[in-house]
Amino acid sequence: QMQLVESGGGLVQTGGSLRLSCVASGGGFSMRYMGWFRQAPGKEREFVAAIKWRGGNTYYSDSVKGRFTISKDSAKNTVYLQMDSLKSEDTGVYYCAGDPTIILSSIFDSRNYKNWGQGTQVTVSS
């Protein structure tokens, strides 16, 4: 059973930075894509960024493009989300997700991922 654990959330002022980590453990790594999603109060869970594990291709939502960077450390089975120039609208619970069979066209919808972390809270002051 693959387990995903996020960390790195916290409080930051507008314009600041945070780096989130997601560590996969509990079995042989089998995720084709790893993604980050976030959910703000009263809103649906939305796609933030994703990375293809074997190729390293990266994908971003328009709202974070140019400010966030997704990366990975294959030896550590860890994916990162570097968040810069944070805005109040970035506030929410950030979740790490992965799936062993998901295809590119499906990575932007949270319903297509089988494995999820517990979430880490990111709060950006207004």
DSSP file with accessible surface (Angstrom, degrees, kcal/mol):
  #  RESIDUE AA STRUCTURE BP1 BP2  ACC     N-H-->O    O-->H-N    N-H-->O    O-->H-N    TCO  KAPPA ALPHA  PHI   PSI    X-CA   Y-CA   Z-CA
    1    1 A Q              0   0  173      0, 0.0     2,-0.3     0, 0.0    24,-0.0   0.000 360.0 360.0 360.0 118.3    0.0    0.0    0.0
    2    2 A M        -     0   0   17     26,-0.1     2,-0.4    22,-0.1    24,-0.2  -0.604 360.0-161.8 -77.9 133.0    1.5    3.3   -1.1
    3    3 A Q  E     -A   25   0A 112     22,-3.6    22,-2.4    -2,-0.3     2,-0.4  -0.938   4.7-158.8-116.7 140.8    1.3    6.1    1.4
    4    4 A L  E     -A   24   0A  10    112,-0.5     2,-0.5    -2,-0.4   114,-0.5  -0.977   8.2-173.9-119.9 130.1    1.7    9.8    0.6
    5    5 A V  E     -A   23   0A  68     18,-1.7    18,-2.3    -2,-0.4     2,-0.2  -0.975   7.1-158.2-129.8 119.2    2.5   12.3    3.3
    6    6 A E  E     +A   22   0A   5     -2,-0.5     2,-0.3    16,-0.2    16,-0.2  -0.618  17.5 164.1 -91.7 153.9    2.6   16.1    2.8
    7    7 A S  E     +A   21   0A  62     14,-2.1    14,-2.6    -2,-0.2   113,-0.1  -0.965  38.8  71.5-155.6 167.4    4.5   18.6    4.8
    8    8 A G        +     0   0   37      1,-0.3    11,-0.3    -2,-0.3    14,-0.0   0.340  59.0 134.5 107.0  -5.7    5.7   22.2    4.7
    9    9 A G        +     0   0   28     12,-0.1     2,-0.3     9,-0.1    -1,-0.3  -0.202  21.9 119.0 -70.5 167.4    2.5   24.1    5.0
   10   10 A G  E     -d  122   0B  24    111,-0.6   113,-2.7   110,-0.1     2,-0.4  -0.987  59.9 -46.8 167.7-164.3    2.2   27.1    7.3
   11   11 A L  E     +d  123   0B 151     -2,-0.3     2,-0.3   111,-0.2   113,-0.2  -0.825  51.9 163.8-101.6 136.4    1.5   30.8    7.5
   12   12 A V  E     -d  124   0B  17    111,-2.3   113,-2.3    -2,-0.4     2,-0.1  -0.991  33.3-114.5-149.2 150.0    3.1   33.3    5.2
   13   13 A Q    >   -     0   0  125     -2,-0.3     3,-2.4   111,-0.2    73,-0.2  -0.432  51.7 -75.4 -81.6 160.3    2.5   36.9    4.2
   14   14 A T  T 3  S+     0   0   77    111,-0.5    73,-0.2     1,-0.3    -1,-0.2  -0.301 122.7  24.9 -53.8 132.6    1.5   38.0    0.7
   15   15 A G  T 3  S+     0   0   50     71,-3.4    70,-0.6     1,-0.3    -1,-0.3   0.283 100.4 117.0  92.6  -9.4    4.6   37.8   -1.5
   16   16 A G    <   -     0   0   12     -3,-2.4    70,-2.3    70,-0.2     2,-0.3  -0.054  56.4-121.0 -83.1-172.9    6.3   35.2    0.6
   17   17 A S        -     0   0   60     67,-0.2     2,-0.3    68,-0.2    67,-0.2  -0.934  20.6-179.2-134.2 152.1    7.3   31.6   -0.2
   18   18 A L  E     - B   0  83A  32     65,-2.1    65,-3.4    -2,-0.3     2,-0.5  -0.978  15.7-147.2-143.2 152.7    6.7   28.1    1.0
   19   19 A R  E     - B   0  82A 126    -11,-0.3     2,-0.3    -2,-0.3    63,-0.2  -0.977  14.5-160.6-124.5 117.5    8.0   24.7   -0.1
   20   20 A L  E     - B   0  81A   0     61,-2.7    61,-2.3    -2,-0.5     2,-0.3  -0.712   4.1-160.3 -95.0 147.2    5.8   21.7    0.2
   21   21 A S  E     -AB   7  80A  25    -14,-2.6   -14,-2.1    -2,-0.3     2,-0.4  -0.943   7.8-167.1-125.1 148.4    7.0   18.1    0.2
   22   22 A a  E     -AB   6  79A   0     57,-2.1    57,-2.3    -2,-0.3     2,-0.5  -0.954   8.8-163.7-136.2 116.5    5.2   14.9   -0.4
   23   23 A V  E     -AB   5  78A  61    -18,-2.3   -18,-1.7    -2,-0.4     2,-0.4  -0.879   6.0-152.2-105.2 127.1    7.0   11.6    0.5
   24   24 A A  E     +A    4   0A   5     53,-2.7     2,-0.3    -2,-0.5   -20,-0.2  -0.824  31.7 145.1 -96.5 133.6    5.7    8.3   -1.0
   25   25 A S  E     +A    3   0A  52    -22,-2.4   -22,-3.6    -2,-0.4     3,-0.1  -0.914  27.5  77.0-152.8 177.2    6.4    5.2    1.1
   26   26 A G  S    S+     0   0   52     -2,-0.3     2,-0.3   -24,-0.2    -1,-0.1   0.472 100.2   1.6  94.8   2.9    5.0    1.8    2.1
   27   27 A G  S    S-     0   0   44    -24,-0.1     2,-0.1    -3,-0.0   -24,-0.1  -0.970 101.5 -36.5 169.5 180.0    5.8   -0.1   -1.0
   28   28 A G        -     0   0   69     -2,-0.3     2,-0.2     1,-0.1    -3,-0.1  -0.413  67.9-107.5 -63.6 135.4    7.3   -0.1   -4.4
   29   29 A F        +     0   0   51      1,-0.1    -1,-0.1    -2,-0.1    -3,-0.0  -0.477  49.8 159.3 -69.1 129.9    6.8    3.1   -6.2
   30   30 A S        +     0   0   67     -2,-0.2     2,-0.4    -3,-0.1    -1,-0.1   0.162  22.3 128.7-139.2  19.7    4.3    2.8   -9.0
   31   31 A M        -     0   0    8      1,-0.2     3,-0.1    70,-0.1    22,-0.1  -0.673  35.4-169.4 -87.0 130.7    2.9    6.2   -9.7
   32   32 A R  S    S+     0   0  109     67,-2.8    21,-2.4    -2,-0.4    22,-0.4   0.882  79.6  16.5 -79.8 -43.8    2.9    7.4  -13.3
   33   33 A Y  E     -FE  52  99B   9     66,-1.3    66,-1.5    19,-0.2     2,-0.4  -0.970  64.8-158.7-127.8 146.8    2.1   11.0  -12.4
   34   34 A M  E     -FE  51  98B   3     17,-2.4    17,-2.8    -2,-0.4     2,-0.3  -0.979  20.8-177.2-119.9 139.9    2.2   12.9   -9.1
   35   35 A G  E     -FE  50  97B   0     62,-3.1    62,-2.5    -2,-0.4     2,-0.4  -0.903  24.0-136.9-136.3 161.1    0.1   16.0   -8.7
   36   36 A W  E     +FE  49  96B   0     13,-3.4    12,-2.5    -2,-0.3    13,-1.6  -0.980  24.7 176.6-115.4 133.6   -0.7   18.8   -6.3
   37   37 A F  E     -FE  47  95B   0     58,-2.6    58,-3.2    -2,-0.4     2,-0.3  -0.893   9.6-158.4-127.3 159.7   -4.2   19.9   -5.7
   38   38 A R  E     -FE  46  94B  10      8,-2.2     8,-3.1    -2,-0.3     2,-0.4  -0.976   4.9-159.2-139.8 155.7   -5.7   22.5   -3.3
   39   39 A Q  E     - E   0  93B  67     54,-1.8    54,-2.4    -2,-0.3     6,-0.2  -0.965   6.3-165.6-139.4 118.0   -9.0   23.2   -1.8
   40   40 A A    >   -     0   0   21     -2,-0.4     3,-2.3     4,-0.4    52,-0.1  -0.642  45.6 -75.7 -94.8 157.9  -10.1   26.5   -0.4
   41   41 A P  T 3  S+     0   0  122      0, 0.0    -1,-0.1     0, 0.0     3,-0.1  -0.291 119.1   7.7 -55.2 130.2  -13.2   27.0    1.9
   42   42 A G  T 3  S+     0   0   92      1,-0.2     2,-0.3    -3,-0.1    -3,-0.0   0.496 112.8 100.3  78.2   4.1  -16.3   26.8   -0.2
   43   43 A K  S <  S-     0   0  114     -3,-2.3    -1,-0.2     1,-0.0     2,-0.1  -0.836  74.5-105.7-121.6 158.2  -14.5   25.8   -3.3
   44   44 A E        -     0   0  171     -2,-0.3    -4,-0.4     1,-0.1     2,-0.3  -0.398  48.8 -88.1 -74.0 156.7  -13.9   22.5   -5.2
   45   45 A R        -     0   0   74     -6,-0.2     2,-0.3    -2,-0.1    65,-0.3  -0.513  55.2-160.6 -64.9 128.9  -10.6   20.8   -5.1
   46   46 A E  E     -F   38   0B  59     -8,-3.1    -8,-2.2    -2,-0.3     2,-0.1  -0.872  19.2-104.7-122.3 149.8   -8.6   22.2   -7.9
   47   47 A F  E     +F   37   0B  19     61,-0.4   -10,-0.2    -2,-0.3     3,-0.1  -0.413  36.1 167.3 -67.4 138.2   -5.5   21.2   -9.9
   48   48 A V  E     -     0   0B   0    -12,-2.5    13,-2.3     1,-0.4     2,-0.3   0.707  59.0 -28.2-115.2 -56.1   -2.3   23.0   -9.1
   49   49 A A  E     -FG  36  60B   0    -13,-1.6   -13,-3.4    11,-0.2    -1,-0.4  -0.987  50.3-165.7-161.4 158.4    0.6   21.2  -10.7
   50   50 A A  E     -FG  35  59B   0      9,-2.1     9,-2.2    -2,-0.3     2,-0.4  -0.983   4.5-157.3-148.9 159.1    1.7   17.7  -11.8
   51   51 A I  E     -FG  34  58B   5    -17,-2.8   -17,-2.4    -2,-0.3     2,-0.5  -1.000  20.5-128.3-140.2 137.8    4.8   15.9  -12.9
   52   52 A K  E  >  -F   33   0B  76      5,-2.5     4,-2.7    -2,-0.4   -19,-0.2  -0.761  22.5-146.4 -84.1 125.7    5.4   12.8  -14.9
   53   53 A W  T  4 S+     0   0   23    -21,-2.4    -1,-0.2    -2,-0.5   -20,-0.1   0.925  89.6  38.2 -66.3 -47.3    7.6   10.5  -12.9
   54   54 A R  T  4 S+     0   0  236    -22,-0.4    -1,-0.2     1,-0.2   -21,-0.1   0.819 130.5  27.7 -77.4 -29.0    9.6    8.8  -15.6
   55   55 A G  T  4 S-     0   0   53      2,-0.1    -2,-0.2     0, 0.0    -1,-0.2   0.711  92.6-132.5-104.6 -24.1   10.0   11.8  -17.9
   56   56 A G     <  +     0   0   28     -4,-2.7    -3,-0.1     1,-0.2    -2,-0.0   0.524  44.8 160.9  82.5   5.4    9.8   14.7  -15.5
   57   57 A N        -     0   0   80     -5,-0.1    -5,-2.5    -6,-0.1     2,-0.3  -0.338  25.6-149.5 -58.6 140.7    7.4   16.6  -17.7
   58   58 A T  E     -G   51   0B  62     -7,-0.2     2,-0.3    -9,-0.0    -7,-0.2  -0.869  14.8-170.1-120.9 152.8    5.6   19.3  -15.7
   59   59 A Y  E     -G   50   0B  48     -9,-2.2    -9,-2.1    -2,-0.3     2,-0.3  -0.994   5.6-171.9-142.9 141.5    2.1   20.9  -15.9
   60   60 A Y  E     -G   49   0B  47     -2,-0.3   -11,-0.2   -11,-0.2     2,-0.1  -0.969  26.3-114.7-137.4 148.9    0.6   23.9  -14.1
   61   61 A S    >>  -     0   0   18    -13,-2.3     4,-1.4    -2,-0.3     3,-1.2  -0.469  36.1-115.1 -72.2 154.7   -2.7   25.5  -13.7
   62   62 A D  T 34 S+     0   0  140      1,-0.2    -1,-0.1     2,-0.2     3,-0.1   0.841 112.6  63.0 -60.9 -31.1   -2.9   29.0  -15.2
   63   63 A S  T 34 S+     0   0   54      1,-0.2    -1,-0.2     3,-0.0   -15,-0.1   0.722 115.2  28.4 -70.5 -21.5   -3.4   30.5  -11.8
   64   64 A V  T X> S+     0   0    0     -3,-1.2     3,-2.5   -16,-0.2     4,-2.1   0.505  85.1 126.2-116.2  -7.8    0.0   29.4  -10.5
   65   65 A K  T 3< S+     0   0  122     -4,-1.4     4,-0.1     1,-0.3   -16,-0.0  -0.270  80.9  17.6 -57.5 130.6    2.1   29.3  -13.7
   66   66 A G  T 34 S+     0   0   82      2,-0.5    -1,-0.3     1,-0.0     3,-0.1   0.218 125.3  58.2  91.3 -14.3    5.2   31.3  -13.3
   67   67 A R  T <4 S+     0   0   31     -3,-2.5    17,-1.9     1,-0.2     2,-0.3   0.691  99.2  52.6-114.5 -33.7    5.0   31.4   -9.5
   68   68 A F  E  <  -C   83   0A   3     -4,-2.1    -2,-0.5    15,-0.2     2,-0.4  -0.812  60.5-163.8-108.3 150.2    5.0   27.7   -8.5
   69   69 A T  E     -C   82   0A  72     13,-2.4    13,-3.0    -2,-0.3     2,-0.4  -0.988   4.5-157.2-134.9 124.6    7.5   25.0   -9.4
   70   70 A I  E     +C   81   0A   5     -2,-0.4     2,-0.3    11,-0.2    11,-0.2  -0.815  24.7 158.5 -98.3 139.8    6.9   21.3   -9.1
   71   71 A S  E     -C   80   0A  44      9,-1.7     9,-3.0    -2,-0.4     2,-0.3  -0.922  21.9-143.7-149.8 173.5    9.9   19.0   -8.9
   72   72 A K  E     -C   79   0A  62     -2,-0.3     2,-0.5     7,-0.3     7,-0.2  -0.970  14.4-149.5-143.8 157.7   10.9   15.5   -7.7
   73   73 A D  E >>> -C   78   0A  52      5,-2.8     5,-1.8    -2,-0.3     3,-1.0  -0.915  16.9-169.3-124.1  98.9   13.7   13.6   -6.1
   74   74 A S  G >45S+     0   0   54     -2,-0.5     3,-0.9     1,-0.3    -1,-0.1   0.851  83.4  58.1 -61.9 -37.0   13.4   10.1   -7.5
   75   75 A A  G 345S+     0   0   96      1,-0.3    -1,-0.3    -3,-0.1    -2,-0.0   0.791 115.3  37.3 -63.7 -27.8   15.8    8.5   -5.1
   76   76 A K  G <45S-     0   0  131     -3,-1.0   -52,-0.3     2,-0.2    -1,-0.3   0.382 104.4-126.6-102.6   1.5   13.7    9.7   -2.2
   77   77 A N  T <<5 +     0   0   47     -3,-0.9   -53,-2.7    -4,-0.6     2,-0.4   0.917  65.0 140.2  49.1  48.3   10.3    9.1   -3.9
   78   78 A T  E   < -BC  23  73A   9     -5,-1.8    -5,-2.8   -55,-0.2     2,-0.4  -0.961  40.8-162.7-128.0 136.9    9.5   12.7   -3.0
   79   79 A V  E     -BC  22  72A   1    -57,-2.3   -57,-2.1    -2,-0.4     2,-0.3  -0.933  13.8-158.8-116.2 143.4    7.7   15.4   -5.0
   80   80 A Y  E     -BC  21  71A  30     -9,-3.0    -9,-1.7    -2,-0.4     2,-0.4  -0.857  13.4-157.9-120.6 154.7    8.0   19.1   -4.1
   81   81 A L  E     -BC  20  70A   0    -61,-2.3   -61,-2.7    -2,-0.3     2,-0.6  -0.911  10.2-162.4-131.8 105.4    6.0   22.2   -4.7
   82   82 A Q  E     -BC  19  69A  59    -13,-3.0   -13,-2.4    -2,-0.4     2,-0.6  -0.802  10.4-164.9 -86.5 121.5    8.0   25.5   -4.5
   83   83 A M  E     +BC  18  68A   0    -65,-3.4   -65,-2.1    -2,-0.6     2,-0.3  -0.938  12.2 172.4-115.8 116.6    5.5   28.3   -4.1
   84   84 A D        +     0   0   56    -17,-1.9   -67,-0.2    -2,-0.6   -68,-0.2  -0.784  58.5  24.3-118.3 163.9    6.7   31.9   -4.6
   85   85 A S  S    S-     0   0   69    -70,-0.6    -1,-0.2    -2,-0.3   -69,-0.2   0.903  84.9-159.5  49.8  48.5    5.0   35.2   -4.8
   86   86 A L        -     0   0    1    -70,-2.3   -71,-3.4    -3,-0.2     2,-0.3  -0.256   9.2-160.8 -66.0 143.9    2.1   33.8   -2.7
   87   87 A K    >   -     0   0   84    -73,-0.2     3,-2.1    -3,-0.1     4,-0.2  -0.814  33.3-108.1-118.9 161.4   -1.3   35.6   -2.8
   88   88 A S  G >  S+     0   0   51     -2,-0.3     3,-1.8     1,-0.3    36,-0.3   0.850 117.6  63.1 -59.2 -32.6   -4.2   35.4   -0.4
   89   89 A E  G 3  S+     0   0  116      1,-0.3    -1,-0.3   -49,-0.0   -49,-0.0   0.557  88.6  70.4 -72.0  -6.5   -6.1   33.4   -3.0
   90   90 A D  G <  S+     0   0    0     -3,-2.1    -1,-0.3     2,-0.0    -2,-0.2   0.534  73.5 118.7 -81.4  -7.5   -3.5   30.6   -2.7
   91   91 A T    <   +     0   0   34     -3,-1.8     2,-0.3    -4,-0.2    32,-0.2  -0.327  41.2  88.3 -61.7 136.3   -4.8   29.9    0.8
   92   92 A G  E    S- H   0 122B   1     30,-2.6    30,-2.6   -52,-0.1     2,-0.6  -0.930  80.7 -59.9 162.0 179.2   -6.2   26.3    1.2
   93   93 A V  E     -EH  39 121B  35    -54,-2.4   -54,-1.8    -2,-0.3     2,-0.5  -0.826  49.5-148.1 -89.5 125.8   -5.4   22.8    2.1
   94   94 A Y  E     -EH  38 120B   0     26,-2.9    26,-2.0    -2,-0.6     2,-0.4  -0.836  13.7-165.7-100.8 129.9   -2.8   21.4   -0.3
   95   95 A Y  E     -E   37   0B  40    -58,-3.2   -58,-2.6    -2,-0.5     2,-0.4  -0.923  13.5-143.0-118.6 140.5   -3.0   17.7   -1.2
   96   96 A a  E     -E   36   0B   0     -2,-0.4    21,-2.4   -60,-0.2     2,-0.3  -0.793  26.4-179.4 -95.5 140.2   -0.5   15.4   -2.9
   97   97 A A  E     +EI  35 116B   0    -62,-2.5   -62,-3.1    -2,-0.4     2,-0.3  -0.980   9.5 178.3-141.4 153.0   -1.9   12.7   -5.2
   98   98 A G  E     -EI  34 115B   0     17,-2.1    17,-2.2    -2,-0.3    16,-0.5  -0.980   6.6-169.1-150.4 160.3   -0.6   10.0   -7.4
   99   99 A D  E     -E   33   0B   1    -66,-1.5   -67,-2.8    -2,-0.3   -66,-1.3  -0.973  19.5-146.6-153.5 138.1   -1.8    7.3   -9.7
  100  100 A P  S    S+     0   0   40      0, 0.0    -1,-0.1     0, 0.0    13,-0.0   0.668  99.0  24.2 -80.0 -16.5   -0.1    4.2  -11.3
  101  101 A T  S    S+     0   0   80    -68,-0.1   -70,-0.1     2,-0.1    12,-0.0   0.427  82.9 130.3-128.9  -2.0   -2.2    4.2  -14.5
  102  102 A I        -     0   0    9    -69,-0.1     2,-0.2     1,-0.1    -3,-0.1  -0.236  46.4-140.8 -60.5 143.2   -3.5    7.8  -15.1
  103  103 A I    >>  -     0   0   91      1,-0.1     3,-2.1   -71,-0.0     4,-0.6  -0.644  25.8-100.7-103.6 165.1   -2.9    9.2  -18.5
  104  104 A L  G >4 S+     0   0   75      1,-0.3     3,-1.3    -2,-0.2     4,-0.3   0.864 118.5  56.2 -54.4 -44.1   -1.9   12.8  -19.4
  105  105 A S  G 34 S+     0   0   94      1,-0.3    -1,-0.3     2,-0.1     3,-0.2   0.664 110.1  47.9 -65.8 -13.9   -5.4   13.9  -20.4
  106  106 A S  G X4 S+     0   0   34     -3,-2.1     3,-1.3     1,-0.1     6,-0.3   0.479  82.7  90.8-104.0  -4.7   -6.8   12.9  -17.0
  107  107 A I  T << S+     0   0    0     -3,-1.3    -1,-0.1    -4,-0.6    -2,-0.1   0.654  77.4  64.4 -73.3 -12.9   -4.2   14.4  -14.6
  108  108 A F  T 3  S+     0   0   98     -4,-0.3     2,-0.5    -3,-0.2   -61,-0.4   0.529  89.5  74.8 -88.9  -5.3   -6.1   17.7  -14.2
  109  109 A D    X   -     0   0   50     -3,-1.3     3,-1.9     1,-0.1     4,-0.1  -0.936  69.4-150.1-112.6 120.7   -9.1   16.1  -12.5
  110  110 A S  G >  S+     0   0   25     -2,-0.5     3,-1.6   -65,-0.3    -1,-0.1   0.771  92.3  70.5 -60.6 -26.3   -8.7   15.0   -8.9
  111  111 A R  G 3  S+     0   0  201      1,-0.3    -1,-0.3    -3,-0.0    -3,-0.0   0.639  89.7  62.9 -68.1 -11.1  -11.3   12.3   -9.3
  112  112 A N  G <  S+     0   0   66     -3,-1.9     2,-0.4    -6,-0.3    -1,-0.3   0.437  84.6  90.7 -94.5  -0.3   -8.8   10.4  -11.5
  113  113 A Y    <   -     0   0   12     -3,-1.6   -14,-0.2    -4,-0.1     3,-0.0  -0.825  52.2-168.2-100.8 136.6   -6.2    9.8   -8.8
  114  114 A K        +     0   0  134    -16,-0.5     2,-0.4    -2,-0.4   -15,-0.2   0.791  70.0  57.3 -88.9 -32.7   -6.3    6.8   -6.6
  115  115 A N  E     +I   98   0B  27    -17,-2.2   -17,-2.1  -112,-0.0     2,-0.3  -0.885  62.0 175.3-113.9 133.6   -3.7    7.8   -3.9
  116  116 A W  E     -I   97   0B  72     -2,-0.4  -112,-0.5   -19,-0.2   -19,-0.2  -0.970  22.4-134.5-136.6 146.1   -3.9   10.9   -1.7
  117  117 A G        -     0   0   12    -21,-2.4  -112,-0.2    -2,-0.3     3,-0.1  -0.294  36.3-103.5 -84.6 180.0   -2.0   12.4    1.2
  118  118 A Q        -     0   0  108   -114,-0.5  -113,-0.1     1,-0.1   -23,-0.1   0.641  61.5-115.6 -83.3 -14.8   -3.7   13.9    4.2
  119  119 A G        -     0   0   12    -23,-0.1     2,-0.4     1,-0.1   -24,-0.2   0.106  17.0-128.2  94.9 150.4   -3.2   17.5    3.2
  120  120 A T  E     - H   0  94B  22    -26,-2.0   -26,-2.9  -113,-0.1     2,-0.3  -0.999  24.1-119.5-137.2 134.3   -1.2   20.4    4.6
  121  121 A Q  E     - H   0  93B  90     -2,-0.4  -111,-0.6   -28,-0.2     2,-0.5  -0.567  23.7-171.2 -80.2 131.7   -2.6   23.8    5.3
  122  122 A V  E     -dH  10  92B   0    -30,-2.6   -30,-2.6    -2,-0.3     2,-0.5  -0.989   4.9-176.3-119.3 123.4   -1.3   26.9    3.6
  123  123 A T  E     -d   11   0B  48   -113,-2.7  -111,-2.3    -2,-0.5     2,-0.5  -0.983   6.2-169.3-124.7 122.9   -2.4   30.2    4.8
  124  124 A V  E     -d   12   0B   6     -2,-0.5  -111,-0.2   -36,-0.3   -33,-0.2  -0.947  26.6-122.5-112.3 122.9   -1.4   33.5    3.1
  125  125 A S              0   0   58   -113,-2.3  -111,-0.5    -2,-0.5   -37,-0.1  -0.334 360.0 360.0 -66.3 144.4   -2.2   36.7    4.9
  126  126 A S              0   0  141    -38,-0.1  -112,-0.2  -113,-0.1    -1,-0.1  -0.230 360.0 360.0 -79.4 360.0   -4.4   39.2    3.1
